[in-house]
Amino acid sequence: MAKRRVMLTFSEELTKEPIIYNLGQQFKVATNIRRADLTNDKGWLVLELEGEEKEIEDGLAWVTSKGVRVDPTTE
């Protein structure tokens, strides 16, 4: 099993969508929110993902395709 932490940044249009929930449902990854700051018009969170490397990669590609900015983090 691989683990990876990333920072996700959301625009106003995406703050009401269940992106993290869907990520965990559609891909075989466990999601753990480590830090977050979310308001009605923007947000970010540090997310820890655990699973097979391919599932993590595919999940992050899907998140990016939804319009979420994904950045690596060492937090």
C-alpha positions, -999 to +999 in steps of 0.1 A: +000+000+000+012+035-009+005+067+010+006+102-004-003+136+010-015+163-014-030+198-011-063+203-029-076+238-037-112+243-046-130+271-064-163+285-054-182+263-078-167+231-063-171+239-026-205+223-024-197+191-044-188+159-025-154+155-043-136+137-014-165+113-008-167+105-045-129+100-047-131+074-019-162+057-035-150+056-071-114+046-064-099+021-040-083+047-018-088+056+019-090+093+024-080+112+055-084+149+058-054+162+078-060+200+076-087+221+059-100+256+055-133+257+036-157+286+031-186+291+008-165+308-019-131+289-017-112+262+001-082+240+005-073+209+023-044+186+030-055+151+021-038+118+029-045+090+004-037+054+010-041+026-015-024+011-045-003+036-064-023+032-096-056+039-078-041+070-061-029+083-095-062+076-112-081+092-084-059+124-085-063+125-122-101+124-118-100+151-091-079+173-115-104+167-143-132+180-120-113+213-118-096+209-084-060+221-082-037+193-068-003+201-054+022+178-036+028+186+001+052+175+028+029+184+057 
